[in-house]
Amino acid sequence: MGDSAYPASWYAATRDVSADRPPLAARIEADVAIVGGGFAGLHSARLLALQGKRVALVERHRIGWGASGRNGGFVGAGFAERSGALIDRLGLDHTRRLYAQSQRGVAIVREAIDALGRPEIRMGAGKLSLSRTDQGAGFADRTRALADRLGAAFEPWETARVRTLLDTQRYHQAIHDPLSFHIHPLNFALALAADIEACGGAIHEATEATGLSREGGTWRLQTSRGEIAAPHVVLAGNADLGPVQPRIARAVLPVATYVTVTENIGPRLAEAIRWSGAISDTRRAGDYYRVIDGDRLLWGGRITTDTREPPRLRDMMRGDILSVYPQLGDIRIEYAWPGIMGYAPHKMPQVGEIEPGLWVCSAFGGHGLAQTAAGADAVAAGILGDDSLWRLFAPFGTSWAGGPFGRTATQLAYWSLQAHDWWDEKRQAKNAETLRT
Ligand SMILES: Cc1cc2nc3c(=O)[nH]c(=O)nc-3n(C[C@H](O)[C@H](O)[C@H](O)COP(=O)(O)OP(=O)(O)OC[C@H]3O[C@@H](n4cnc5c(N)ncnc54)[C@H](O)[C@@H]3O)c2cc1C
């Protein structure tokens, strides 16, 4: 068997060798059929295989081909929707339980990396969420109060502390989450896949699920050249599910974001960034970055509903980096790649049983590394007979994302949010100037 190429990225360049898995070319039976070889499908398959279920997973391309093999690599609790908005919508008790499930997702990732004997997949610990505007004197109390309400581990850091670690005037206060960490996501996906097979699960790459029908208590998942008959099916295809279940496919909006990795920069990177954890800013569409490979900067950012790669992606991203750390000077971007996140209109994942034996685990947006594990844990528990976890996600049922019109609306909303971010920063700069003069 060969080892077919992945789209060019630093992750692909440093990935484990992994032979192509044969396409499905027969009719097979399983306890659970799973569509999608990203983290949502892989965690679902692994958690069920560990419980003795016979799982069969199909992936259109290769394991970790989609968002799971291309992301920023940050693993942390919470969801794409902000916790404050969830409290307003669901009340504190429900939000606390959802947050606890996301913390369970962090624990599943941590425990899996340990159980797989691959400690090097974890590349750094802790996460800083930085504000680009001054949050004022009440910031620390507000942050501690929210952490307390959620049962979260995060804590406030004042501006002075942030600036001892990051040599830029761009940032003010931070929220520090000591339980977050960052990983090599493609190697984690490949390691999960190998473990599923070691537990007796079947994985077929280059296999697209094309249709789904039910006969009595059995689902039949059609693929290009085969079929899986199973009492349970898990749809974990993110924003790319296609015709296998059009209702879910239409409910998830594809949103592109970009990641770049610089050349080895040398000692000036450690002078600018003296923090080995993950870093992001709290703007509505902010930057996220981390130091990798000693002295490279992995920098992600921007979102758009135009899923084509922009022609000047490297220049755009270099400009973003230098707008925060101009002292890095003439840096070369060695890798640049796009990735697609799947968002439901409510920004929460779609997790649960939508028809008897038909499960969905999708739409994790830009917060998916721990959350896919949390969703898979809830789905696996449901298949094993405990409905309590997936029902936490029931208020976020599948709703239509609006097709091309939804995309236009999302893009307009994004531009308006960017304009708000820009305006907040300008207004603060002007206020600071007025105070100085
Ligand atoms: C650039 C980028 C940066 C990100 N950074 C972070 C981060 O730092 N931290 C974080 O928590 N989250 C981050 N995310 C989000 C996170 O990566 C995703 O939420 C998560 O990986 C989604 O996993 P998934 O399994 O649902 O989807 P995917 O990884 O996209 O997997 C879905 C798979 O299903 C396959 N598929 C779809 N339909 C079919 C079909 N019909 N038949 C067969 N196969 C099919 C696809 O080929 C694909 O491989 C980022 C996302 C991107 C794109």
The ligand as a Gaussian input file, in Angstrom:
#p B3LYP/6-31G(d) Opt

LIG

0 1
 C       -7.815000      26.276000      10.011000
 C       -8.604000      25.800000      11.204000
 C       -8.115000      26.085000      12.487000
 C       -8.806000      25.589000      13.606000
 N       -8.236000      25.729000      14.845000
 C       -8.813000      25.110000      15.916000
 C       -8.162000      25.113000      17.182000
 O       -7.025000      25.591000      17.353000
 N       -8.820000      24.530000      18.240000
 C      -10.043000      23.958000      18.100000
 O      -10.607000      23.473000      19.085000
 N      -10.653000      23.896000      16.880000
 C      -10.052000      24.450000      15.799000
 N      -10.650000      24.348000      14.568000
 C      -11.905000      23.599000      14.455000
 C      -11.661000      22.090000      14.468000
 O      -10.560000      21.768000      13.653000
 C      -12.926000      21.408000      13.951000
 O      -14.047000      21.847000      14.685000
 C      -12.837000      19.876000      14.074000
 O      -11.618000      19.399000      13.558000
 C      -14.010000      19.275000      13.320000
 O      -13.861000      17.882000      13.272000
 P      -14.878000      17.032000      12.399000
 O      -14.513000      15.623000      12.548000
 O      -16.270000      17.470000      12.743000
 O      -14.662000      17.545000      10.904000
 P      -13.502000      17.230000       9.833000
 O      -12.179000      17.155000      10.476000
 O      -13.673000      18.223000       8.733000
 O      -13.825000      15.779000       9.340000
 C      -14.941000      15.483000       8.563000
 C      -14.489000      14.400000       7.584000
 O      -15.633000      13.804000       6.998000
 C      -15.312000      13.469000       5.675000
 N      -16.593000      13.328000       4.960000
 C      -17.570000      14.259000       4.831000
 N      -18.606000      13.775000       4.140000
 C      -18.285000      12.498000       3.839000
 C      -18.959000      11.486000       3.122000
 N      -20.164000      11.692000       2.582000
 N      -18.360000      10.284000       2.995000
 C      -17.133000      10.063000       3.537000
 N      -16.439000      11.000000       4.214000
 C      -17.016000      12.211000       4.362000
 C      -14.464000      14.618000       5.183000
 O      -13.638000      14.238000       4.091000
 C      -13.657000      14.943000       6.441000
 O      -12.386000      14.316000       6.448000
 C      -10.021000      24.864000      13.439000
 C      -10.510000      24.619000      12.159000
 C       -9.806000      25.056000      11.055000
 C      -10.330000      24.760000       9.678000

